[in-house]
Amino acid sequence: MAGFGGEAEITRRSDNHHPTVWGDHFLAYAHLSGANEWEEKEHEDLKEEVRKMLVMSPSKSLQKLDLINIIQLLGVAYHFENEIEESLNNIYINGYEEWIGEFGESDLHPVALSFRLLRQQGYYVSSDVFKKFTDDQGIYNKVLITDIQGLLSLYEAAHFRVEGEEEILDEAMKFIATHLKLMLPKLNDSLAMQVNNTLKYPINRTMARVATRKYISFYQEDKSCDQMLLNFAILDFNILQKMHKRELCDITRWWKELGFQQTLPFTRDRITELYFWSLGVYFEPQYKVARNILTKVLCFISITDDIYDTYGTLHELTLFTNAIERWNIDASESLPSYMKFVYVVLLDFYSEVERELTKKNNSFRVKYSIDAMKKLVRSYFEEAKWYNGNKVPTMEEYVKNGIPSSSTPCLAIASLLGMGNNEATKEAFDWIATEPPILVASSIIARLLNDIVSHERELERGDVASGIECYMNEYGATKEEAYLEMKKIIENKWKDLNREYLKRINLPRIWLMPVINLARIAEFVYKDEDAYTVSKNNLRVIISMVLVDPITI
C-alpha cells in the first residue's frame, strides 16, 4: 500500500471494509423542519390525554401496571417520568408483598410484570414471588405452558435477575425458552413474530428505539389496542425521527467536510451506524448536544481502533501513543501524515467542545474525557505489543486490558459531556472515573460479545488474540468450550450489572442509564455478527426502520 505524502512504502494489514451503505442519504435532510403547528398541537393534546389516563387509573392495580408497561414499550414514557415513578413507588412502599401475595397460582402475568417494572425502576423486590409457580423441586408448573402472556412476562422479568437467583430465574428462562419454541408452530403469525422477537431481543438487552419501533407494529396489530395511545406513540416517534434525521445530516456533513474517508481509506466509514449507536444511549430531545458530541467521540474511537488493529506499524503506534499522552499540538510533528491528520482533528474537536462547555461553566468535563481517551489508547497499544510480540495473554491479563479496550469507559464519560448542568455534575464524572463495578460489568459484556462474533474474521487477518484464543490457550479448551465460557461470563456480568443498578442508593438514575445502555447496544449490535463492521445486512434494515421510514397510521 502506498505511503502518505511521499513516505516510504510499508506493507500493511487491511480488513477490506465494505464502503458505507448510506452514501449521502442523510445529507438530503438539511432543510427538514421539525413538527409543524398542527403536529405540535395534536401531540400536546394527546399527551395530556395519556397523562390523565395514567393518573386516573386505579393505584396498585393490574390496570395501572399494564398501562405503564404499554407507555414504556411505545417509547413515550419519557414524557411521564414523574407520574410513573410516583405510581411504582406507591406500589413498592404500600404493602407490595401483601398485594402481590393476593394473586393466585394462575396469575403469572401480573406477578412477573410488577416484578420487572419495579426492578427496572431500581426497586429491589424478591424473586421469591415466583415460588408459588413451582413445585417442591423448583420445577415450574406445566399448567403455565399455555399462558403465553404470562410466559413472555416472566421471560422479560428473568433478565433483571441477580446472582443467587439461579434456581428460580435461570430455571424460568430455560423452561420458557423450551416451551415457547415448541408452541411457535401453533401460534398465529403476529403472535409468533412477537414471541420470536421477545426470545431474541428481551427488553433489558436491546436498544430502546428499536424495541419501540417493533412494538408499535405489534400494537397496531392488537385488536384491543387503545387507538388514542397508539396515535400518540406514532406521532411522537415520527416527530423524534425528523429531529434525529436532521442531527444525522449535520454530523454527516461534518464527517464529509473533514474528509476522513479520503484521507483514511483503510478505516470503517460508518458515520450513520455511529450516530445510531449514540441514539441507543439516549434518544430524547434534550440530549441533542450530547448525541452530537458522543457520535464524534465514537468516530475517533473507531478510527483509532482501525489504526491500532491493522494499519499502524509498531513504531508508528509508539509515536501516536506518546503524542496522545502529551496531548499537545507540538507532538504532531513526529507523526506520519495520516496520524497527524487524526491527531490534529482530534485535538481541534476537544478544543471546540471545551469552548462550548466554558460558556456554561462546564469546561472541567473535558479533562475527564481526555483522560479516558488516553486510557483507551494505552489499552489499544498494549494489544498491539501483544500482537507484535506474538504473545497470548492470560485471561486475567486480557480481561483487565479489555475493560478500557471495550471503549465502554471512554464512551460512558463522553456520554456525559453534553448533558445538562443538573444531570452531569462534577460528582457524576468523579464517580464514573473510578470505574465502578457497574461500568466494569458493562465493559466486560461489550468486550466479550465483540470477541465472540469477530473471532473468526480476526483470526483470518492475523489479529491479536481475542478472549476466545486466550481461554483456549490457557485452559486447553476447544473453540466451542471457549464460546460457552464467554457466554457464561457475560450472563454473570449482566447479573452484576443488575445488582449494581439496584444498589444505587444515592446515585441518580441518569448517571447509570448510559452505562446500562452501552451494554444493551453491544448485545444488539453483536447479536449474530459484528453488525457494525459488516453493516450492509440486518443493521441496514433496522436503521431504515428507526431513522428513515416514518410510521403510517
N, C-alpha and C positions, 0 to 999 in steps of 0.2 A: 504493500500500500504506500502510495506516495506520501512524503512528509509534508508538513505545513510550512509555507513561507520559505521554501528552499532548504529546509532542514534535511539532514541525511536520512535516507530511506531506511525504515526499520520494519522487520517482519512482525506484524501484529495479529493477535487473535481477533476474531469478529464473530458476532452471533447472527449476522444477516437478518436483522429485524425487518419485518414487513413494514411498508410505509403506512402512514396514518390512513385509516379507513374513512376519515371525515373530511379530508381536504380543507376547503374554505367554507364548508357548510355554514358554520356559526357566524361567519363574518356578515352573512345576509341579514342578521338581526340588528344591525347598527341603529336602525330607525324604529325598532319595535317599541311601542309605548306600553305602559302598564295597563292596569284596569281602567276601562272607560267609566264615565259618570254613572251609567246605568248599572254596570257590574259592581261598582263600589257601593251603591245604594242597596242593591239586591243582596250583596254579600253582608252588609251591616244588618239589614233586616233579618236575614236568615240566621245570622249569628245570634241575634237576640232571642229568636225563637228557640234555637237549640239550648241557649243558656237557661231560658225559662223551663224547658223540658227537663233539663238536668237538675235544676234547683227544686222543681216541684215533684220529681219522682220520690217516692217514699224512702226515707233514710233507712239504712240497714235492711235492704231488700234485694232480692234477686233482680228485680226490675232495674234498680239503680246500678247494680254491678254490670248487667248486660248492656245498659246504656253507656256507661263509662268505657266498657270494652269496645263497643262499636265506634264510639267517638275516637278512641285511640287508634283503632285499626284503620279508620277512614282518614287518619293523618291530620285531624283538626283539633287534637287535644291541646295544642299549644295556645289556643285561644281561651282555654278554660282551666288553666293550671291551678288557680286558687280554688275553684269550685271542686275540682277532682281531689285535690289534696285534702280539703275540708271534709269531703264525703268519706274518703278512705280512712282518714284519721278518726273520724267519728265511729266508723265500724270497728277500728282497731282498739280504741280505748274504752268503748262502751260495751263490754261483755262479748267480745268476738267469739271466744271459745264456747260460751254457753249458746250463742246464736247458731254457730256452725254445728254444734252438737245436736241441734234440733232436726237437722237433715238426716234422712234415713239411708239405708244401705243401697238404695237405688238412685240416690241424688248425687251422682258423681260430678256432674257439670257444675252446680253451684259451689260445691266444696273446692274443686280444683280451680275454678275461676277466681274465687275470693282469695285463695292461697297465692295464685300468680299475681293478681293485681296488687295485693299488699306487699309481696316481696319485690315486685317491680318498682314499687314506690319507695322501697327502702325499709319496710316494716318486717321485723322477724316474726314469722308465725311458724309454729311447729308442724313438721311433716307427719306427726302422729295422727293428724286429722284423717289420713288415708288408711289407717289400720282397720277401720270398720269395713273396708272393701276387700280385705284379705282374710285368708283362713289362718289356722294356728301355725302353719308352716311359712306364713308370709306370702303365700301364692294368691294372686288376685282372682276374685270370683269369676267363674266362667260366664255367669249371667250378664256380666258387663260387656261381653263381646258384641252385642247388638246395639249398644248405646254409643253410636258414632260420635255424637256431640260430646258426650262425657269423656270418651277416649281421647278425642282431639284436645279437649281442655286439660286433661291430665298430662298428655304428652307435652303441651306447652308449659305447664306448671313444673314438670320434672326438670326442665332446662334451667330452672333457678335454684337447683339443689346445691348443697354444700357438702363438704367432707363429713362422713358419719351418717349420711342418709342413703348409703348404698342399698341396704336391704329393702327399703320402702320405695325409693325413687329410681334407682338404677334398674331395679326389677320392673318397675312400672314401664320404663322405656322399652325394655326387651319385650314385655308382654304386649304392649300396644303396637309396636312395630310389626311383630309377628302376625297379630290378628288383623290389623288394618290391611296389611298386604294381602292376606287371604280373602278379605272382604272386597277388595278393589273390583274384581270382575263382576260382582253383583250390584255395584253402585251405578247410578246414572252418571252421564259424562261430566256434568257440572260438579257433582259431589266428589267424583273420583279425582278430578283435577284439584279440588280443594284439599283432599286427603293427601294426594301426592305432594302438593306444594308444602303442606304442613310438615310432612315427614322429612322433606329435603331442606326446607327453609323455616325452621321454628323462629318465633318472634325474637327470642333472645340472641339469635345468631344470624341475623340478616340486617340489611340496610333499610332504614325506615322508609325512604321514598319508594324503594322497590316494593316493599311489603304493602305500602299504601296503594300504589298503582294496581297491584294484583288484587288486593282486597276489594277495591272499588268495583272491579269487574265481577268478582264473585257476588258482591252485594247487589249489583244490578240484576243478577240472575235470580236472586232470592225473592220469591213471590210475597214474602212477609216483610220486605224491607220498608223502612219509613222513607217515603218519597222526598219529604222536605229535608231530611237529614242527608239523603243521597245527593240532592241538588246542591246543598251547601258544600258537601265534600268535593263534588266535581268542579264547582265554581272556584273554590279555594285552590284546588290542585292546578287548575288552568291559569289562575292569576299568578300563583307562585312560579309556574313553569315559564311564563312570559318574563318574569324578573330573572330567573335563572338563565334563560336564553341570552338575555341582554348582558348579564355578567360574564357569561362564557364568551360572548362576542368580544368584549373588551379585553379579556385575558388572551384570547386567540390572537388578537391584533398585536398585543404586547409581545407575544412569543414570536410572531412572524416578523415584526419590525426589527427585533433584535437579531434575527437571522440565525437562530440556534441550529436549525436543520441544515442550512447551507454550510455553516462553519464546523458543525459536529455531526457529520452524516452517519457516524457509527452508533449514535445514541438512539434510543426509542423516541419516536415522535408521537407522544401520547397526551397532548395538552387537554383534549376532551376527556379522556379517561381520568386524568389527574384532577380536573375540576369535579368530575363525578365522585371521585374519592373524597374530596373536601365536602361535597354535598352529603356524603354519608356521615360526616362528623356533625354537621348542623345544616339544616335546610331553611330555617326560619328567617323571615325578612330582616330581623335586627342583626343578623350575622353576615350581612353583605360584605363589609370591610374585612371581617375575619376570614371569610371564604377566599377573598381575593389574595390576601397575604398567604394563607395556608397553601393555596394552589401553587403559588410561585415558589414557596419553600419546597413543595413536592417536586416541582420541576428541577430545582437544583439538586435535590437528593437523587432523583432518577438519573440525571446526567452524571453526577459524581459516582454513583453505583456502576454505571457502564464504563466509566474511565478506569475505576479500580478493578472491576471484574474481568474485563477483556482487553481494553485498548492500551492502557498505560504500561510502560516498562517500569521495572522496579526502581530504576534511577529517577525516572520522571515522577513516580509516585512519592518517592522520598522528598523530592523538591516541593511537590504540591502539598504534602502533609506539613512540611516545615513552614510553607507560606501561609497555610490555614492557621497554624499555631500562632504565627506572628500577627496575622490579621491587619496588615498594613500594605497600602498600595505599592510601597517601595519593594515589597517582597515579590512582586510580579515580575521583576526584571530578570530573575534567574529561570523563569518558566518557559517551556516551549510554547509556541504561539497559540495552539489550541487550548492549552491550560490557562494561558494568560487571559484569553478571551473569557473563559468561565470565571476565573478569579476576579477580574475587574468588574464584570456584570454582577457577580455575587456581592461584592463589597458595595457597589453602587446601590443595589437593591436594599441592602440593610441600612445604608445611609439615608435612603429615601424614607424607609419605614420609620427610622429614628426621628427624622424631621417632622413627619406627620404626627407621631406619638408625642413629640415635645409640645405640640400645640395643646395637648390635653394633659400635660404633666405626667406622661406615661413613658418617657424615654428610658426609664430604668428597666423596662421589659426586654429591651433589645439584647442586653448583655447575657441574659439567661438563654436566649435563643442562639446567640453566637457560641456560647459555651457548649450547648447541646450539639451544635453543628461540628464543633471541634472533636467532641467525644465520638460522634458518628464517624468522622473521617479517620480517627485513630483506629476504630474497630475495622473499617474497610482496609486500612493499611496492615493491620495485624493479619487479616485474611490473605492479603497479597504476599506477605512474608511467608506465611504457611505454604502458599502455592509455589512460590519461587524456591522454597527450601524443601519441597516435596514432603512436607510434614502433615501427618494426620493427627490432629489434636485429640485429647481425651474428650469424652462427652462433657465433663465438668468444665474444661477449658473452652470448649466450643459454645456451650450454653451461656457461660459468663460473658464471652465476647459477643454472643448472639443477641443479648439484650439490647445493647446500643445498635448493633448492625441490623436489627429488625427495622430500625428507623422510628419505632414507636415512641421512645422517649423524646427524640427530636421533634416529632410531629405533635406530641401532646403539649409540649411547651409552645410550639409555633401556633397551635390552635387557640391559645390564649391571647396571642399578640394583639389581635384586632377586636377583642371583646370590650364590653363597656366597663366603666370605672368600678361599678359595684360588683361586677362578676369576676374580673381578673385583677384581684388586688395583689399587693406585694406578697401577702401571706400565701396566695394561690401559687405563685411562682416559687416561693421558698419551699412549699410542700412538694410540688412536683419535681423540683430539682434534687430532692433527697432520694428519688427513685423508690417511692413507697411500694409495698407489696402488690397493690392493685395494678400498678404500672409494670412491675416485673412480670406478673402473670400475663397481662395483655401482650407484652413484648415477646414472651416465650411462645405464646399461642401463634402470633404472627410469624415468628421465625420458623417454627417447625411446620406450620401449614405450607409456607412457601417452599420449604425443603422437600416436602412430600411430592408436590406437583412439578417442581423444576429439577428434581434429582436426575432423571434420565437425560434431559436436554443438556444439563450442566456437565454430566459425565462425557457426553459426546464432544463437547467443545473443550474438555480438559480443564475444568474449573477446580477451585479449591474444594476440599472435601466438605460435604454438607453433613447435617446431623445424621443422615442415613449411613454414610460411609464411616463416620466416627463411631457410631454404635456397632456397626458390623465389624469394624476393625478391633474395637476394644473387647467385645464380648463373643467374637467368633460367630455372629448371628447371620442368618440368611437375610436377603433383602426384604422378604415378606415379614420376617420376625421383627426387623427394624421398623418397618411401616407400622406394624401393630403397636410396638412400644411407643413410637412417636404419637400415635393417636391416643394411647393411654395417658401419656404425659399431658397432651392437650386437654383431654377431659378433666384431668385433675387440676390443671391450671384454671379451667372455667369454674370449677368449684371454689378455688382460691379467690378468683375474681368476684364471684357472687358473695362469698363470705365477707370480703373486704368492703364491698358495697353496703352490705347490711350492718357493718360495724361503724359506719360513718357518723359517729355521734355529733361531732362539731364541724363536719366538712360539708359545705354547700353542695347540693346535687350537681350543680352546674360545673364544678371542678372535675367531678368523676365521669360525667357522661362522655366527654371526648375520648377518655381512656377506654371506656367500655365500647364506644362506637368504633374505635380503631380496631379492636378485636373482632367486632361484628363485620367490618369491611373485609378483614383478612379472611374470615370464614366464607364470605360471599365470593370474593374475587378468586380465592384459591380452592374453591369447592371441588371442581373436577379437573382443572388445569390452571396454569398461570394465565388467567384471562386478561391480566394487564399487559404482559409481554405479547401474548397472542390474542389480540382484542378483536379480530375480524369475525369471530364466531358468535357465541351466545351473548357476550357482553355488548356487542353492537346492537343486537335486538333489544336488550334491556335499556340501554341508553336512549334508543329511539322512543321507547315507551315513556321514559321518565322526562326526557329533555327535548324531544322533537314533536311528538304527536299529541295534540290536546285530546281530552276525553269528550266524546259526544254524548249528549243526554238521549 
